[in-house]
């Protein structure tokens, strides 16, 4: 694993992949929270923003934090794995970030280690979006960074 030198166009594609991944994840997770399917007390991005800023905030602020976080890790994925944007690598990143959420972010926002301060259900509930992250990241990378076939005609 090494940090690749990305072209300006590749940087823009990586940022677009990150924003697209964040939007897709939000389109799944916000409704799940609104209808009560998710056991999370609120979106983690919002809880983190409120913890950092020390006050109640509207959902759009949490979504901005979420978009920034997802975009950062999506760009890091492309920069580290430019020559191997595989599902396996996306899944490894997603699982690694899930563990980070369980042992760092949940305690920081007051939900306890592994989310036990709220419910053990947070362990699985937080795994689902990280698996979706891997799928969306991989899929959007396949679209954005598709390799041209040898002998393809420009036109």
Protein Blocks (a to p, Z undefined) as FASTA:
>chain_A
ZZddddfklmmmmmmmmmmmmmmmmmmmmmmmmnomamcfbdfklmmmmmmnopacdfkl
mmmmmmmmmmmmmmmmmmmmmmmccfklmmmmmmmmmmmmmmmmmmmnonoghhlmmomk
lmmmmmmmmmmmmmmmmmmmmmmmcccdehiacZZ
